[in-house]
Amino acid sequence: MPEIPAPRTLNGAQALLHMLALHGVSHVFGLPGETTIGWYKEWRAHSDITFVLTRDERTASYAAEAYAKITGRPAVLEAPSPGVTHCTPGITEAYLSSVPVIFFSSDIPINHDKRHGLTGVDQTALYASICKESFVISKVSDVPFLLRRAFRVATSGRPGPVHIRVPINIFGEAAEMDDLYAEPEYSRYPAHRPVADHDKLRAAIDLLLGAEAPAIVCGQGALISQAGEAVLALAELLQIPVGTTTPGKGTIAEDHPLSLRVIGGRGGMEYSNQYVHDADLIFFIGSNTDSAATDHWKLYGDPKSKTFLHLDIAEAHIGNNFPVAVGMVGDARASLEHMVTLLKAAHPDLQRPRRDLTEMKRSALQKVFNANIPMPDGTVSPVKLSQVLDQLMPEDAIVTSEPGVSAIYPSALLTFRRPGRRYITNYSMGALGYALPAGLGAAYAGEGPVISLTGDGSMGFVMGDMETIKRSGRNVTIILNRNDSFGWIRGEAILLDEVDEPWSTDFGAVDYLKVAAGFGFETARITTEAEIAPVLEAALAHPGASFIELRVPTQDVIVPFVPSWVRAARAKNLPHFY
């Protein structure tokens, strides 16, 4: 039973700040509006919580989502009523990625939207479909109860965002409150760790022991659960290789002998995809088996030809796309830890033939690094960029990337030698404009340097918040892969839709170095492979904001690690990496 302090009289703004502090909140991402002035007045006078002022609500929402991924704590996002719709990209990504974000949107007084009050819209209905809950504070005295509920809902079960609508009058109205306490277990996630049914865990163990060529595939649910050590313990006991989806990258150290690295349609290499294709048993851990991670569900061949096991906190994911012999509903870390306990108790003298994938991985990586495919004039190989970045990247660095050429190469080629969530992507929804704001959120979440890999299509969405990154004073390096095109759409259209020239994918040139310099960044342009290392070294050593540009070929010219594209490239005799 929590200790409940004596009643206090607080207004809504004070109560919100008090409850956030009780839940251990140290940062809030957002920007001001007329409907939040009352909150800010109290904030300035009474709170030590850092407000990270962004230039756009989209940026704030993505920054909060990335912050929650890195810290393991629910993030807090705030937006005023005029910009409430701008947060939907980040909230949608958080919802699909199972990331807890407490999202406050201030509003005009209740029912003033029915009088056509400016900025009035039904915010609650707007966010109900992309949040675990969306509710409105109608009474000041409800603030403590609703804040506890928000943190509890956001961090329990399958985590996710919760939306709280705050009418402007709530900030100034006061009430006596006798329940000003927090529930500390909901200040982190997962708040609870239910263990899957023990008999099902035993049945899964029997199938794993009987398999001749099993493989474990971890989605980002394994990272959400911080299950890396438990995954590795089971893998080492049974000598089972471990692959990850792109969002699950880093679940275990990628240089471990049992690591397959990334598999699937967004960064999986030929050797790793072939390995899981040929496996006779696949054990999904924290994966929703979506289209990107499974090459549109073709990755494993005929699903009737192998056995599938699936462990996830979200029961709706289990068996959703592949028939499972054993489905286990529970927290990944807690369930795997118990599975290891059961395995050791039932087989105390277990000995399995040792597997070591090191040479297979080394050979595959060297084949790509040494391919030396000629690049079109004026462009630099993104493979060489990833190769050098892998050599120079500090262990405590955080890398953010987004769909497109900026993510597909590092997903395949960067090696994270220390387990944990340090490679941040938005492959649940896949909208553009993610890497820069995610880099901002990551910079406030960790101590090491942040490297944000973006494309010019994406950068156009969020360029204004380069000012926010500069103002933060953090060590953030933006690497722009430029091709003056929405290159992913070009690739899809030309390689798969058989069009000669895609319609409306290319755009005009911008002098991005001048733009970055205008925001106060240290800038550099890479024009040759020889320049990659010294330019990266200088940027990583610079304690503030750095910007690097290099021209890269579009995905239809040099085809990257996308299995469906590679199949088309081989049929058309086009240069490709895989």
C-alpha positions in Angstrom: 0.0 0.0 0.0 1.6 3.3 -1.0 2.0 6.0 1.6 -0.7 8.6 1.0 0.3 12.1 2.0 -2.0 14.6 3.7 -4.6 16.4 1.5 -3.4 19.4 -0.5 -5.2 22.0 -2.5 -3.7 22.3 -6.0 -4.8 23.7 -9.3 -4.8 21.4 -12.3 -1.4 22.5 -13.7 0.3 22.0 -10.3 -1.4 18.6 -9.8 -0.2 17.4 -13.3 3.4 18.4 -12.6 3.3 16.9 -9.1 2.0 13.5 -10.5 4.6 13.5 -13.3 7.4 14.2 -10.7 6.1 11.3 -8.5 6.4 9.0 -11.5 10.0 10.0 -12.1 9.5 12.0 -15.2 12.6 14.1 -16.0 11.8 15.3 -19.6 8.7 16.4 -21.6 8.8 17.0 -25.3 6.5 19.5 -26.9 5.8 23.1 -27.8 3.5 25.9 -26.6 0.1 27.1 -27.6 -2.6 29.4 -26.2 -4.3 26.5 -24.5 -1.1 25.6 -22.5 -0.1 29.0 -21.1 -1.7 28.2 -17.8 0.3 25.0 -17.5 3.6 26.7 -18.4 3.2 29.4 -15.8 3.1 26.8 -13.0 5.8 24.8 -14.7 8.3 27.6 -14.7 7.6 28.5 -11.1 7.3 25.1 -9.5 8.9 22.2 -11.5 12.4 20.9 -12.3 11.1 18.7 -15.1 13.0 19.7 -18.3 10.8 20.9 -21.1 12.4 20.1 -24.5 11.0 22.7 -26.8 10.7 21.5 -30.4 9.7 23.4 -33.6 7.0 21.0 -34.7 4.7 18.6 -32.9 5.7 15.7 -35.3 9.2 16.1 -34.1 8.1 16.1 -30.5 6.1 12.9 -30.9 9.0 11.0 -32.6 11.5 12.3 -30.1 9.3 11.1 -27.2 8.9 7.7 -28.8 12.7 7.3 -29.3 13.3 8.5 -25.7 11.0 5.8 -24.4 12.7 3.2 -26.4 16.2 4.0 -25.1 15.4 4.7 -21.4 12.9 1.9 -20.7 10.6 4.5 -19.2 7.4 6.0 -20.5 8.0 9.2 -22.3 5.8 12.3 -22.0 4.6 14.4 -24.9 2.6 17.6 -24.8 0.9 19.5 -27.6 -1.6 22.4 -27.8 -4.9 22.2 -29.5 -3.9 23.8 -32.9 -1.2 21.3 -33.4 -2.9 18.2 -31.9 -3.2 16.5 -35.3 0.5 16.9 -35.9 1.4 14.3 -33.3 -0.3 11.4 -35.1 2.8 10.1 -36.9 4.8 9.6 -33.6 1.8 8.3 -31.7 0.9 5.8 -34.5 4.5 4.6 -34.5 4.5 4.2 -30.7 1.2 2.3 -30.8 2.4 -0.1 -33.5 5.8 -0.5 -31.8 4.4 -1.1 -28.3 6.1 2.0 -26.9 4.6 3.8 -23.8 4.0 7.5 -24.4 1.9 9.7 -22.1 0.5 12.2 -24.5 -1.2 15.4 -23.1 -3.1 17.6 -25.6 -4.5 20.8 -24.2 -7.9 22.0 -25.6 -10.5 24.7 -25.6 -13.2 24.3 -22.9 -15.4 21.2 -23.3 -18.2 21.6 -25.9 -16.7 24.9 -27.2 -16.0 22.9 -30.4 -19.8 22.6 -30.8 -19.8 26.4 -30.8 -17.1 26.4 -33.5 -14.5 27.6 -31.1 -11.1 28.0 -32.8 -9.0 24.8 -32.8 -11.9 22.7 -31.5 -11.9 19.1 -32.6 -12.9 15.8 -30.8 -9.4 15.0 -29.7 -10.5 12.0 -27.7 -12.1 10.3 -30.7 -9.1 11.3 -32.9 -6.6 9.4 -30.8 -8.8 6.5 -29.6 -7.8 4.2 -32.5 -4.0 4.7 -32.1 -3.8 4.7 -28.3 -4.4 2.1 -25.7 -6.8 4.6 -24.1 -7.8 8.2 -24.9 -9.7 10.1 -22.2 -10.5 13.7 -21.0 -9.9 15.3 -17.7 -13.2 16.9 -16.8 -12.6 17.5 -13.1 -9.4 18.7 -11.4 -9.8 16.3 -8.6 -9.5 13.4 -11.0 -5.9 14.3 -12.0 -4.1 12.0 -9.6 -6.4 9.0 -10.4 -6.2 9.6 -14.2 -2.4 10.0 -14.2 -2.0 6.8 -12.2 -4.3 5.0 -14.7 -2.4 6.5 -17.7 1.0 5.2 -16.5 -0.5 1.8 -15.5 -2.2 1.3 -18.8 0.8 2.5 -20.9 3.3 0.2 -19.2 1.3 -3.0 -18.6 0.6 -5.9 -20.9 1.6 -4.9 -24.4 2.9 -1.3 -23.7 1.6 1.6 -25.8 0.6 5.3 -25.8 -2.2 6.8 -23.7 -3.8 10.1 -24.7 -5.0 12.6 -22.1 -7.1 15.6 -23.2 -6.8 18.6 -20.9 -9.3 21.5 -21.4 -7.8 24.9 -20.8 -9.9 25.6 -17.7 -8.5 22.6 -15.8 -5.0 24.2 -15.4 -6.4 27.1 -13.3 -9.2 25.4 -11.4 -8.2 24.1 -7.9 -9.4 21.3 -5.7 -8.4 19.6 -2.5 -6.7 16.2 -3.3 -6.2 13.4 -0.9 -4.7 10.9 -3.3 -1.5 12.5 -4.4 0.6 9.4 -4.8 2.2 7.3 -7.6 2.5 3.6 -8.1 6.2 3.3 -8.7 6.2 0.0 -10.6 4.5 1.9 -13.5 7.4 4.3 -13.9 9.2 1.8 -16.0 8.2 -0.9 -18.5 7.3 -3.7 -18.7 5.6 -3.0 -15.3 4.6 -6.6 -14.8 6.2 -9.8 -16.1 3.7 -12.6 -16.4 5.2 -16.0 -17.1 3.6 -18.1 -19.8 1.8 -21.3 -19.0 4.4 -23.7 -17.6 3.0 -26.8 -19.5 3.4 -24.9 -22.7 6.9 -23.9 -21.9 7.7 -27.6 -21.3 6.1 -28.5 -24.6 8.2 -25.9 -26.4 11.3 -27.3 -24.7 10.5 -30.8 -26.0 10.1 -29.5 -29.5 13.3 -27.4 -29.4 15.3 -30.5 -28.1 13.9 -32.6 -30.9 14.6 -30.2 -33.7 17.5 -30.8 -36.0 18.0 -27.2 -37.4 16.1 -24.8 -35.1 16.4 -21.0 -35.2 15.2 -18.2 -32.8 13.8 -15.0 -34.3 13.5 -12.0 -32.0 11.3 -9.0 -32.8 11.4 -5.7 -31.0 9.3 -7.3 -28.2 12.4 -9.0 -27.0 14.1 -5.6 -26.6 11.0 -4.1 -25.0 11.2 -6.9 -22.4 14.9 -6.5 -22.0 15.1 -10.2 -22.7 18.6 -10.3 -24.3 20.3 -12.2 -21.5 17.5 -14.8 -21.2 17.4 -15.3 -25.0 21.2 -15.9 -25.0 21.0 -18.3 -22.0 18.4 -20.4 -23.8 20.3 -20.2 -27.1 23.6 -21.2 -25.5 22.0 -24.1 -23.6 20.5 -25.5 -26.8 23.0 -24.1 -29.3 20.4 -22.4 -31.4 21.2 -19.5 -33.7 19.4 -16.2 -33.0 18.3 -13.9 -35.7 16.5 -10.6 -35.2 14.1 -8.4 -37.2 15.4 -4.9 -38.0 13.5 -3.4 -35.0 14.9 -6.2 -32.8 18.5 -5.6 -33.8 20.7 -5.7 -30.8 18.7 -8.2 -28.7 22.0 -10.1 -28.4 25.5 -9.0 -29.3 25.8 -9.4 -33.1 29.3 -10.7 -32.9 28.3 -13.6 -30.7 28.9 -17.0 -32.3 25.2 -17.8 -32.3 24.0 -14.5 -33.7 22.5 -14.7 -37.2 22.2 -10.9 -37.2 19.2 -9.3 -39.0 16.8 -11.5 -41.1 13.8 -10.5 -43.2 12.9 -8.1 -46.0 14.5 -5.0 -44.6 18.2 -5.6 -44.0 18.4 -9.4 -43.9 21.3 -10.8 -45.9 21.3 -13.8 -48.1 23.0 -16.1 -45.7 20.8 -15.2 -42.7 17.6 -15.4 -44.7 18.6 -18.7 -46.2 19.4 -20.0 -42.8 15.9 -19.4 -41.3 14.3 -20.5 -44.6 16.1 -23.9 -44.2 15.4 -24.3 -40.5 13.0 -27.0 -39.4 11.8 -25.1 -36.4 11.3 -21.3 -35.8 10.9 -19.9 -32.3 9.4 -16.4 -32.6 10.1 -14.2 -29.5 8.4 -10.8 -29.3 7.6 -10.7 -33.0 4.4 -9.7 -34.7 5.6 -11.6 -37.9 4.8 -8.6 -40.0 5.3 -8.3 -43.8 8.7 -6.4 -43.5 10.3 -9.0 -41.2 9.1 -12.0 -43.3 9.6 -10.8 -46.9 5.8 -10.6 -47.2 5.5 -14.0 -45.4 7.6 -15.8 -47.9 10.8 -16.0 -45.8 10.2 -19.4 -44.2 9.0 -21.1 -47.4 6.0 -23.5 -47.0 4.7 -23.0 -43.5 3.6 -26.6 -43.4 7.2 -27.7 -43.8 8.4 -26.6 -40.4 7.4 -26.2 -36.8 6.6 -22.7 -35.3 6.7 -21.7 -31.7 5.7 -18.2 -30.6 6.1 -16.3 -27.3 4.6 -12.8 -27.0 2.9 -10.6 -24.4 0.3 -9.8 -27.1 -1.9 -12.8 -27.5 -3.3 -11.5 -30.8 0.2 -11.8 -32.4 0.5 -15.5 -31.6 -0.3 -17.7 -34.6 -1.5 -14.7 -36.5 0.5 -15.4 -39.7 2.0 -18.8 -39.1 0.5 -21.9 -37.6 2.0 -22.5 -34.2 2.6 -25.8 -32.5 2.9 -24.1 -29.2 1.8 -20.5 -28.4 2.9 -18.9 -25.2 1.4 -15.7 -23.8 3.7 -14.0 -21.4 6.6 -11.6 -20.8 9.6 -12.6 -22.9 12.3 -12.2 -20.3 10.4 -13.8 -17.4 9.1 -16.7 -19.5 12.5 -17.5 -21.0 14.1 -17.3 -17.6 11.6 -19.9 -16.4 12.1 -22.0 -19.5 15.8 -22.1 -18.8 15.1 -23.1 -15.2 12.8 -25.9 -16.4 15.3 -27.0 -19.0 18.2 -27.2 -16.5 16.1 -29.1 -14.0 14.8 -31.7 -16.5 18.2 -32.1 -18.3 21.0 -31.3 -15.8 23.6 -33.0 -18.0 22.5 -31.6 -21.3 25.3 -31.5 -23.9 24.7 -30.1 -27.4 27.0 -29.9 -30.4 28.6 -26.4 -30.5 27.6 -24.1 -33.3 29.7 -21.1 -34.4 28.4 -18.8 -37.1 31.4 -16.5 -37.0 33.0 -17.6 -40.2 29.7 -17.6 -42.1 29.0 -14.1 -41.0 32.5 -12.8 -41.7 32.5 -14.3 -45.1 29.1 -12.8 -46.0 30.1 -9.4 -44.8 33.5 -9.4 -46.5 31.8 -10.5 -49.8 29.7 -7.3 -49.6 32.5 -5.0 -48.4 34.8 -6.3 -51.1 32.2 -6.4 -53.9 33.5 -3.0 -55.2 30.4 -2.5 -57.4 31.1 0.7 -59.4 29.1 3.6 -58.2 27.5 6.1 -60.7 29.5 9.3 -61.2 29.3 11.7 -58.3 28.0 9.1 -55.8 29.6 7.3 -52.9 28.9 3.7 -51.9 26.6 3.4 -48.8 28.3 0.1 -48.2 31.6 1.8 -47.6 30.0 4.4 -45.4 28.5 1.6 -43.2 31.8 -0.3 -43.2 33.7 2.7 -41.9 31.0 3.7 -39.5 31.0 0.2 -38.0 34.8 0.6 -37.4 34.6 4.0 -35.8 31.3 3.8 -33.9 31.8 4.0 -30.1 30.2 1.2 -28.1 27.9 3.7 -26.3 26.7 5.3 -29.6 23.0 5.3 -30.5 22.1 5.1 -34.2 18.7 6.3 -35.5 17.6 5.6 -39.0 14.4 5.5 -41.1 13.0 3.5 -44.1 15.0 4.1 -47.2 18.6 3.9 -48.2 19.6 5.5 -44.9 18.4 2.4 -43.0 18.7 -0.6 -45.3 22.5 -0.6 -45.4 23.2 -0.1 -41.7 20.5 -2.5 -40.7 22.5 -5.2 -42.6 26.0 -4.1 -42.1 26.5 -2.3 -38.7 27.6 -4.7 -35.9 26.3 -3.9 -32.4 28.8 -5.7 -30.2 27.0 -4.8 -27.0 23.4 -6.0 -26.5 20.6 -3.5 -26.0 18.4 -1.1 -27.8 20.8 1.3 -29.5 19.7 1.0 -33.1 16.4 2.9 -33.4 14.1 2.6 -36.5 10.5 3.2 -37.2 9.8 0.0 -39.2 6.4 -0.5 -37.6 4.7 2.3 -39.6 7.6 3.4 -41.7 6.7 7.1 -42.2 9.4 9.5 -43.4 10.9 12.2 -41.2 11.9 10.0 -38.2 15.6 9.8 -37.8 16.3 13.4 -36.9 13.7 13.7 -34.2 14.5 10.3 -33.0 18.1 11.4 -32.7 16.9 14.3 -30.6 15.0 12.0 -28.2 18.0 9.6 -28.1 20.3 12.5 -27.2 18.3 13.3 -24.1 18.0 9.6 -23.2 21.7 8.5 -23.4 25.2 9.7 -22.6 27.0 8.6 -25.8 27.1 10.2 -29.2 24.0 10.0 -31.5 24.3 9.2 -35.2 21.1 10.0 -37.2 21.1 8.5 -40.7 18.5 10.1 -43.0 17.6 10.7 -46.6 16.8 13.9 -48.3 13.2 12.8 -48.8 12.9 12.4 -45.0 14.9 15.4 -44.1 12.5 17.7 -45.9 9.8 16.8 -43.4 11.7 17.9 -40.3 14.4 20.3 -41.3 13.2 23.0 -38.9 14.1 21.0 -35.9 17.8 21.0 -36.8 17.6 24.2 -34.7 16.3 22.1 -31.7 19.2 19.7 -32.1 21.7 22.5 -32.2 20.1 24.2 -29.2 20.3 21.0 -27.2 24.1 21.1 -27.1 24.2 17.3 -27.6 26.6 15.3 -29.6 24.4 14.5 -32.6 25.8 13.8 -36.1 23.3 13.8 -39.0 24.4 11.9 -42.0 22.4 12.7 -45.1 22.2 10.1 -47.8 21.2 12.3 -50.7 19.8 11.3 -54.1 17.3 14.0 -54.8 14.5 11.4 -54.9 12.1 9.4 -52.9 14.4 6.5 -53.8 12.4 3.7 -52.1 9.4 4.5 -54.3 11.6 4.6 -57.4 13.0 1.2 -56.5 9.6 -0.4 -55.9 8.2 1.1 -59.1 11.0 0.2 -61.4 12.0 -3.1 -60.0 8.7 -4.6 -59.1 6.0 -2.6 -61.1 8.0 -2.7 -64.3 7.7 1.0 -65.1 10.4 2.6 -67.2 10.4 5.9 -65.2 8.3 6.4 -62.1 6.0 9.3 -61.8 6.6 12.0 -59.2 9.5 10.6 -57.2 12.3 13.1 -58.0 12.6 16.6 -56.6 14.9 19.6 -56.9 18.4 20.1 -55.5 19.0 21.9 -52.2 22.3 23.1 -50.8 21.9 21.2 -47.6 25.3 22.3 -46.3 24.2 25.9 -46.4 21.0 24.9 -44.6 22.9 23.1 -41.9 25.5 25.8 -41.5 22.6 28.3 -41.1 21.4 26.3 -38.1 24.9 26.4 -36.6 26.1 22.8 -37.5 29.6 21.9 -38.2 29.3 20.7 -41.8 31.2 18.4 -44.3 30.6 16.8 -47.6 31.9 13.3 -48.5 32.7 13.0 -52.3 35.1 10.1 -52.3 35.5 6.9 -50.3 38.9 8.1 -48.9 37.1 11.0 -47.2 34.7 8.8 -45.3 36.9 8.0 -42.3 38.4 11.4 -41.6 35.1 13.2 -41.9 33.3 10.7 -39.6 36.1 10.8 -37.1 35.9 14.6 -36.9 32.2 14.6 -36.6 32.1 12.0 -33.8 34.9 13.9 -31.9 32.9 17.2 -32.1 30.8 17.6 -28.9 28.0 19.5 -30.6 25.9 19.2 -33.7 27.5 17.9 -37.0 26.1 17.5 -40.5 27.6 15.3 -43.2 26.2 15.0 -46.8 27.1 12.3 -49.4 25.4 11.5 -52.7 24.3 7.9 -53.0 22.6 6.1 -55.9 18.9 5.5 -55.9 17.7 2.0 -55.0 16.8 1.1 -58.6 20.4 1.8 -59.8 22.2 -0.1 -57.0 19.8 -2.5 -55.4 20.2 -3.0 -51.6 19.2 -5.8 -49.2 15.5 -6.2 -50.0 14.9 -9.9 -51.1 12.1 -9.1 -53.6 14.2 -6.4 -55.2 17.2 -8.6 -55.3 15.2 -11.3 -57.1 14.2 -8.7 -59.7 17.8 -7.3 -59.9 19.1 -10.8 -60.7 16.5 -11.3 -63.3 17.4 -8.0 -64.9 21.2 -8.4 -64.4 21.4 -5.2 -62.2 24.1 -4.6 -59.6 22.9 -5.4 -56.1 24.1 -6.2 -52.6 22.7 -9.2 -50.7 
